[in-house]
Amino acid sequence: MDIRTHWQAVEAHPMGGWRKVADPARPGLAPHRRLLWCGIGGSLLPSETLVRAFGDARATGNWVPLASPEQVSDFRLQAGDQLVFASKSGKTLELWTWIARLRASPGFAEVAAPILITQDDANPLATWGRANGCRLLPIPVDVGGRFSAFTPIGTLPLAWMGRDTAAFLRGGRAVIAEVEADQGPWRDRIAATVELLLEAHRRGLTEWVLMPYAMRLDSLSAWWVQLIAESLGKVGKDGTRKGFTPIRAVGPVDQHSQLQRWMAGPRNLGVIVLTVEGAPAPERLDPPPGSPYPGLASLQGADILRAQAEGTAEALEATGVPVLRWSMPRLDEQEVGAFMMAWQAIVGILGFALELDPFDQPEVEDGKKRTFQRLGL
């Protein structure tokens, strides 16, 4: 498929700035201290994806995402807590609920000034932060919230964990370089994926599942769901409703809970099976006497996972369900960065191929207005 025309539309769009991957300076954060991350949607999901993919037990234990406005009864500020307030617009209701809750909490005056991740303009969060000595890490004005993985939304938690931020950014840049050059394996994979999804849409396939066979990538599916749903579920220029319903899954959990529906239910979906290759740490399995699977002694968990992924893909294909196989050579920062950037490119190109704007979200804004009206805000 010739994706050049649609990519040029991405480049010309005023919200196409996510293609330009920069690496601005970041404040140092203590890895042994809790990181309280207040944000939601695109201001949280990329961060959550990277922490769950690369955080060790200490990092995941110190990672405290504060998203929903609901009260957390056992939550208490601790000495040394590090606060991040993240919102592209600086107006997110859930974020301001948490700012108000934290300011009312004992100990707020003793923690360091929060770090703000927002647009560097006159929005309420930036204005409040400047007046209170907060460090501001800017999200460029031409980068939408759900495309913010390569801003401080993604790089700050990676740096806090001591992970390879440069490799994550390098993975994203490599994808963009190939798309702009209109050649290379990433360009070809993106083009093939766009073509497959476009043809599926024409045939009435309205649902797609992302199913990584790696528990560490469960949150990647959540990030992908927002990217697909908010970008491609639109009323097109011709007045018709277009797009896909993205479904979050993780293997092998969901082959035991959703596979039956995918195989025997309505023929309106496809499945993307994501596997991670590479050499895992060797392990020894010792099945007890009477185990129904004595052959486990000659296998490792990675062997079983690989067989499950391929077996599920083959079973789906046998019933006529479209399957897109996607493999990471290894689970590291560069490969995850490339995957996330590739899907941002896929969504941008596919949006224009479907004759809709992949970078707006008018119906979401309507819902926000109605919420504010109910609250009298």
CORPE-V491803 format. One record per residue. RES is the residue in one letter. PHI is phi in whole degrees, -180 to 180 (NA if undefined). Layout:
BEGIN
RES;PHI + RES;PHI
END
This chain:
BEGIN
M;NA + D;-85 + I;-96 + R;-61 + T;-61 + H;-70 + W;-67 + Q;-63 + A;-67 + V;-61 + E;-62 + A;-82 + H;-73 + P;-65 + M;-111 + G;-96 + G;-70 + W;-64 + R;-70 + K;-93 + V;-90 + A;-109 + D;-140 + P;-70 + A;-63 + R;-127 + P;-71 + G;-76 + L;-119 + A;-80 + P;-68 + H;-91 + R;-107 + R;-64 + L;-115 + L;-92 + W;-109 + C;-100 + G;-180 + I;-154 + G;62 + G;-66 + S;-90 + L;-131 + L;-60 + P;-63 + S;-64 + E;-60 + T;-57 + L;-74 + V;-65 + R;-70 + A;-76 + F;-124 + G;-78 + D;-83 + A;-60 + R;-67 + A;-65 + T;-67 + G;-72 + N;-93 + W;-88 + V;-126 + P;-79 + L;-120 + A;-119 + S;-66 + P;-72 + E;-63 + Q;-75 + V;-104 + S;-64 + D;-99 + F;-81 + R;-141 + L;-68 + Q;-121 + A;-59 + G;90 + D;-57 + Q;-113 + L;-109 + V;-125 + F;-111 + A;-121 + S;-164 + K;-56 + S;-82 + G;77 + K;-122 + T;-60 + L;-61 + E;-61 + L;-62 + W;-68 + T;-62 + W;-72 + I;-60 + A;-65 + R;-68 + L;-68 + R;-63 + A;-86 + S;-85 + P;-60 + G;98 + F;-63 + A;-67 + E;-91 + V;-85 + A;-66 + A;-57 + P;-62 + I;-91 + L;-110 + I;-119 + T;-163 + Q;-68 + D;-89 + D;-145 + A;-96 + N;-67 + P;-59 + L;-68 + A;-63 + T;-64 + W;-63 + G;-64 + R;-62 + A;-73 + N;-121 + G;70 + C;-86 + R;-82 + L;-109 + L;-107 + P;-80 + I;-96 + P;-57 + V;-60 + D;-93 + V;-122 + G;-75 + G;-57 + R;-76 + F;-109 + S;-98 + A;-60 + F;-100 + T;-102 + P;-57 + I;-56 + G;-97 + T;-76 + L;-64 + P;-65 + L;-62 + A;-64 + W;-59 + M;-81 + G;76 + R;-89 + D;-84 + T;-63 + A;-61 + A;-68 + F;-60 + L;-66 + R;-62 + G;-62 + G;-65 + R;-63 + A;-62 + V;-65 + I;-62 + A;-60 + E;-71 + V;-66 + E;-67 + A;-79 + D;60 + Q;-164 + G;118 + P;-63 + W;-68 + R;-59 + D;-67 + R;-66 + I;-63 + A;-62 + A;-65 + T;-68 + V;-60 + E;-63 + L;-63 + L;-67 + L;-67 + E;-66 + A;-61 + H;-61 + R;-64 + R;-91 + G;90 + L;-77 + T;-106 + E;-131 + W;-134 + V;-109 + L;-105 + M;-128 + P;-75 + Y;-92 + A;-168 + M;-61 + R;-66 + L;-102 + D;-58 + S;-71 + L;-60 + S;-63 + A;-65 + W;-60 + W;-64 + V;-60 + Q;-64 + L;-57 + I;-71 + A;-65 + E;-77 + S;-90 + L;-115 + G;-93 + K;-141 + V;-87 + G;-72 + K;-62 + D;-88 + G;88 + T;-90 + R;-83 + K;-132 + G;122 + F;-128 + T;-96 + P;-82 + I;-121 + R;-85 + A;-150 + V;-150 + G;-95 + P;-86 + V;-54 + D;-82 + Q;-73 + H;-98 + S;-129 + Q;-121 + L;-60 + Q;-57 + R;-66 + W;-62 + M;-83 + A;-110 + G;-84 + P;-55 + R;-84 + N;-128 + L;-142 + G;-132 + V;-129 + I;-102 + V;-98 + L;-108 + T;-119 + V;-118 + E;-88 + G;85 + A;-99 + P;-73 + A;-62 + P;-65 + E;-143 + R;-120 + L;-104 + D;-128 + P;-65 + P;-76 + P;-57 + G;90 + S;-61 + P;-70 + Y;-130 + P;-62 + G;-67 + L;-59 + A;-61 + S;-100 + L;-119 + Q;-128 + G;-57 + A;-64 + D;-63 + I;-66 + L;-62 + R;-63 + A;-67 + Q;-64 + A;-62 + E;-70 + G;-63 + T;-65 + A;-61 + E;-66 + A;-64 + L;-64 + E;-62 + A;-64 + T;-98 + G;90 + V;-83 + P;-63 + V;-126 + L;-111 + R;-89 + W;-135 + S;-129 + M;-98 + P;-60 + R;-163 + L;-95 + D;-141 + E;-63 + Q;-67 + E;-69 + V;-67 + G;-61 + A;-66 + F;-61 + M;-66 + M;-69 + A;-60 + W;-73 + Q;-63 + A;-66 + I;-58 + V;-65 + G;-62 + I;-65 + L;-65 + G;-58 + F;-71 + A;-64 + L;-86 + E;62 + L;-140 + D;-92 + P;-77 + F;-110 + D;-106 + Q;-158 + P;-61 + E;-69 + V;-62 + E;-63 + D;-63 + G;-62 + K;-64 + K;-60 + R;-67 + T;-63 + F;-62 + Q;-62 + R;-65 + L;-89 + G;71 + L;-102
END
